[in-house]
Amino acid sequence: MYLLVFVSAIFLFLNNLGGKTNKSEGAGNILNITLVVGAASLASWLICLITKQSVTKDMFLFAGIFAVLFITGMIAMYKAYTCGSMSATSLFGNASLVVVVLFSALYFGDTMNVFKIIGVIGVLVSLTLLTLPEKSKDKQESVTKQPFNIVWLLLCLYILFINSAISIAGKFRQTQVGGANPFAYMALCYTMTFVLGIVAYAIMQCKKNTLKTDFENVKQCIPSLAMQTIGNAGSNLLVTFLSTQVNGAILYPVNSGVGLILTVLCSFIFFHEKKTWLKILGIVLGVVAIVLLNL
């Protein structure tokens, strides 16, 4: 079982890597997202058949909310990866845990222990370090500040909000039904997202027909789409399964922490992202803080 915990972290990393390497634009973003969730829904329904779970009426409202949030969040993620750091963008996505932890404590009465309090403070400090303007030296050796990308920051904040809202909506649903039929719920979420994606893409095609160009782009993005499909569906389904098999104090820190560490290493090694002491400190602090939030 513990090996599967590390596999779930690898799935999370694959989802981040797939998002970074996806080069779609405009309506192509919607088409790519639709294909990803379509494949994820098929995998989820297969798991439902194996586990004999069924869809219930209480799922539809939350699945609809998931669909709207997921599509807009994925579009923001694609844009953020194109104009900012892979490691910092991924950290913002994982930082949604801060909002979820605080909301759970205030609304659901969840316990706020010392680890969670330190984790919340650590994430806030980490995000501050990552969003500070970088200093560089020009030819005259004078220190100057590089222009800050406000668009990237706004996209990251939106991703943080979307991920938080998805988690909170899911927690509402699971709490109401005592955690029943989680695989069926995820399958319905993916399916409704697929349907919404088709409708949104069809509307966009009425205004400007880019179908041929978008499908050509899909061919070029097959590796990234495959990584996103496997990573997103694999991580969600595996964590859902392991949540009843493995202690949460082990599952969630390893899933979030190891997944983020792999993403950071990949961004430095393969994408040659600029390394500064502030950025490295911010990322390390963020990883540690996210692990603490899950304890």
Secondary structure, 3 states (H helix, E strand, C coil): CHHHHHHHHHHHHHHHHHHHHCCCCCHHHHHHHHHHHHHHHHHHHHHHHHHCCCCCCCHHHHHHHHHHHHHHHHHHHHHHHHHCCHHHHHHHHHCHHHHHHHHHHHHHCCCCCHHHHHHHHHHHHHHHHHHCCCEEECCCCCEEECCCCHHHHHHHHHHHHHHHHHHHHHHHHHHHHCCCCHHHHHHHHHHHHHHHHHHHHHHHHHHCCCHHHHHHHHHHCHHHHHHHHHHHHHHHHHHHHHCCCCCHHHHHHHHHHHHHHHHHHHHHHCCCCCCCHHHHHHHHHHHHHHHHHCC
